[in-house]
Amino acid sequence: MDVVLCKTSDLDEAAIKRFEIMGFDVLAIRLGDRFYAIDSWCTYRYADLKDGSIDAERLVLVCKDCSGSWDLATGQPKDPPASFPLTVYETATTGDDLVLTFTY
């Protein structure tokens, strides 16, 4: 199911913005002309990754509580203690809308 999340201009560079879709928390992240969408909860501490940070050089999302990180494109853990992947969602732009293909 395709869902319009927001206008692309609503996302600042390397900022993290959370959206709720059908009870699921999804983060949207912009790095240049690329957009990423990934689950919002740390698989180690169940911390809210909305409060984490983006390492733009490594293309990872870093948890503020455990310092574990996940690849933005694949959701695979990159740095311990993260050991379980996060779900990533396909994104596309249509005009100035950011569209997410939501699967659950």
C-alpha positions, -999 to 999 in steps of 0.1 A, spaced: 0 0 0 14 34 -10 12 62 16 21 98 12 42 107 42 49 143 37 63 169 13 99 163 5 106 199 17 93 189 52 124 168 58 156 186 67 189 172 57 200 143 80 169 149 102 147 121 116 110 125 114 85 99 128 52 89 112 26 65 124 11 42 98 -16 17 109 -1 16 144 35 12 132 61 39 139 82 46 108 111 70 105 118 91 74 153 104 68 167 126 40 203 126 29 207 148 -1 183 136 -28 179 102 -11 151 93 12 150 64 36 122 49 57 130 25 86 113 11 118 115 34 148 124 11 177 159 -2 187 159 -40 187 183 -41 216 169 -16 242 136 -8 226 146 28 226 129 53 203 153 57 174 137 91 166 160 104 193 190 88 177 214 102 151 224 98 115 259 89 104 257 102 69 292 90 59 283 54 69 246 56 60 235 43 94 210 52 121 226 52 156 206 45 188 213 72 215 208 46 243 229 17 232 250 32 204 241 3 181 235 12 145 216 -1 115 221 4 77 196 28 64 192 10 31 190 -26 43 181 -24 80 209 -47 89 228 -41 121 262 -26 117 275 -19 152 268 -40 184 249 -44 205 224 -42 176 220 -78 163 185 -79 148 175 -60 116 150 -33 113 124 -32 86 131 -8 58 104 5 35 107 15 -2 103 53 -8 97 73 -39 90 109 -48 60 119 -68 62 156 -75 71 170 -42 54 142 -22 74 115 -3 56 82 -9 63 51 12 53 16 1 40 2 34 41 -35 40 34 -52 73 
